[in-house]
């Protein structure tokens, strides 16, 4: 939640919706993962919170560009993933 707090303190928004994927079973009733038709609340409900945000101006993100791959590397990666 550290980064969610940072975001909410540094963006102006009348409404912010924070949501997540459903959870995984961690041994409850002998189930692991997220098997179908399992009556465990954390597998069936998707967490969501509605709030607002105001930019406090206290945080200024770094605008330094990091060195990325070459255009050829990027094109190869996109091709491998089926985008080209």
GIVEN-V750571 format. One line per field, one symbol per residue. ss: DSSP state (h for helix, s for strand, l for the rest). A space follows every 10 residues. Layout:
BEGIN
ss: ???
END
This chain:
BEGIN
ss: lhhhhhhhll llsssssssl llllsslhhh lsslllllll hhhhlllsss ssslllllll llllllllll hhhhhhhhhh llll
END
